[in-house]
Amino acid sequence: MRNKRRQFQKKDNHERWLLTYSDLITLLMIFFVVMYALSNVDAQKFKAVSEALSKSLGAGGGMVLNYPGSSAIQTPTMHNQADFARENEQMENMVSDLREYIHKNNLDARISVANEERGVVVSFQDPVLFPSGSAEMVPSAASIIQGVGRIIVQSDNYVRVEGHTDNMPINNALFPSNWELSSARATRIVQVLIREIGFPPQRLSATAYGEYRPRAPNNSEPNRQLNRRVDIVVLRNKYKGAEYGNVIPGEDKIIF
């Protein structure tokens, strides 16, 4: 009897490694499925994978994908290099068209265009649009904004209008500080884009930076002139998540 008991115990211990091996294989499979899902972030596919794993692993298994972390949430909306290359080409064409418009209208000294990491930036020195210390446009400003707007509206990117000032204090009945002045100027340009060329308002935003995002130190009049500006920024799609919400095309509804 003792010999039989020893043989039974020995056989039982010998096969126990199969349980560990099967658990390891299962975990590896789950790991690679999750990695694949995270490397191809797509709302529908992500949801499907999450539901499938939740069912197969039980209630606790769903936690693997329920909280993927900020890196998955902030993944750019472009899924492959082809989309990136297509947008890059679109941005380069936009820069070319903008520079051609600026040159034809002899505005090279007052308007600059740059293709930056965040997108295409059209920078207006304040005299070309506004008198000093004012948010009322000069007579030629509206047509200039319309000309630029007709070029950038052809893309489907978000557009941010940014108001900037120098550090010279302002305090009058209309503008208690540079914040209000830069905000009023940015908002004024947004209004022209919407009213005059029908720019989709859901793709526009106005931002006021006052004196706190200078291009150059405010230690000379030429530098202060550089800092008194309004920038129209055509944001790349990878920064779309930085906007407060995603707009559903054709609807006045925002998803947060």
BELTA-V231261 format. One record per residue. N is the residue number from 0. RES is the residue in one letter. NEAR is the number of other C-alpha atoms within 8 Angstrom. Layout:
N_RES_NEAR + N_RES_NEAR
//
This chain:
0_M_4 + 1_R_5 + 2_N_6 + 3_K_7 + 4_R_8 + 5_R_8 + 6_Q_8 + 7_F_8 + 8_Q_8 + 9_K_8 + 10_K_8 + 11_D_8 + 12_N_8 + 13_H_7 + 14_E_7 + 15_R_8 + 16_W_8 + 17_L_7 + 18_L_7 + 19_T_8 + 20_Y_8 + 21_S_8 + 22_D_8 + 23_L_8 + 24_I_8 + 25_T_8 + 26_L_8 + 27_L_8 + 28_M_8 + 29_I_8 + 30_F_8 + 31_F_8 + 32_V_8 + 33_V_9 + 34_M_8 + 35_Y_8 + 36_A_11 + 37_L_9 + 38_S_6 + 39_N_7 + 40_V_11 + 41_D_6 + 42_A_6 + 43_Q_6 + 44_K_9 + 45_F_11 + 46_K_8 + 47_A_8 + 48_V_9 + 49_S_12 + 50_E_9 + 51_A_8 + 52_L_11 + 53_S_13 + 54_K_10 + 55_S_7 + 56_L_9 + 57_G_9 + 58_A_8 + 59_G_7 + 60_G_11 + 61_G_14 + 62_M_9 + 63_V_8 + 64_L_8 + 65_N_7 + 66_Y_6 + 67_P_9 + 68_G_6 + 69_S_6 + 70_S_7 + 71_A_9 + 72_I_7 + 73_Q_7 + 74_T_8 + 75_P_10 + 76_T_8 + 77_M_9 + 78_H_8 + 79_N_6 + 80_Q_7 + 81_A_6 + 82_D_9 + 83_F_9 + 84_A_8 + 85_R_8 + 86_E_9 + 87_N_8 + 88_E_8 + 89_Q_9 + 90_M_11 + 91_E_9 + 92_N_8 + 93_M_11 + 94_V_12 + 95_S_8 + 96_D_9 + 97_L_11 + 98_R_10 + 99_E_8 + 100_Y_10 + 101_I_11 + 102_H_9 + 103_K_7 + 104_N_6 + 105_N_7 + 106_L_9 + 107_D_8 + 108_A_6 + 109_R_9 + 110_I_11 + 111_S_10 + 112_V_11 + 113_A_8 + 114_N_10 + 115_E_7 + 116_E_4 + 117_R_7 + 118_G_11 + 119_V_14 + 120_V_12 + 121_V_11 + 122_S_11 + 123_F_12 + 124_Q_13 + 125_D_12 + 126_P_8 + 127_V_10 + 128_L_12 + 129_F_12 + 130_P_11 + 131_S_6 + 132_G_6 + 133_S_8 + 134_A_10 + 135_E_7 + 136_M_11 + 137_V_10 + 138_P_5 + 139_S_9 + 140_A_11 + 141_A_11 + 142_S_7 + 143_I_8 + 144_I_11 + 145_Q_12 + 146_G_9 + 147_V_10 + 148_G_11 + 149_R_9 + 150_I_10 + 151_I_9 + 152_V_8 + 153_Q_6 + 154_S_6 + 155_D_5 + 156_N_9 + 157_Y_11 + 158_V_11 + 159_R_12 + 160_V_16 + 161_E_15 + 162_G_16 + 163_H_17 + 164_T_14 + 165_D_12 + 166_N_8 + 167_M_4 + 168_P_6 + 169_I_9 + 170_N_7 + 171_N_6 + 172_A_5 + 173_L_4 + 174_F_10 + 175_P_9 + 176_S_9 + 177_N_13 + 178_W_10 + 179_E_11 + 180_L_14 + 181_S_15 + 182_S_15 + 183_A_9 + 184_R_12 + 185_A_15 + 186_T_10 + 187_R_9 + 188_I_10 + 189_V_12 + 190_Q_8 + 191_V_12 + 192_L_13 + 193_I_11 + 194_R_8 + 195_E_7 + 196_I_10 + 197_G_7 + 198_F_9 + 199_P_7 + 200_P_6 + 201_Q_5 + 202_R_8 + 203_L_11 + 204_S_8 + 205_A_12 + 206_T_10 + 207_A_12 + 208_Y_13 + 209_G_15 + 210_E_12 + 211_Y_6 + 212_R_7 + 213_P_11 + 214_R_7 + 215_A_8 + 216_P_8 + 217_N_11 + 218_N_6 + 219_S_7 + 220_E_7 + 221_P_6 + 222_N_12 + 223_R_14 + 224_Q_11 + 225_L_10 + 226_N_14 + 227_R_11 + 228_R_13 + 229_V_14 + 230_D_12 + 231_I_11 + 232_V_12 + 233_V_12 + 234_L_13 + 235_R_11 + 236_N_10 + 237_K_9 + 238_Y_10 + 239_K_12 + 240_G_11 + 241_A_5 + 242_E_7 + 243_Y_6 + 244_G_8 + 245_N_10 + 246_V_10 + 247_I_9 + 248_P_4 + 249_G_4 + 250_E_6 + 251_D_6 + 252_K_6 + 253_I_8 + 254_I_7 + 255_F_5
//
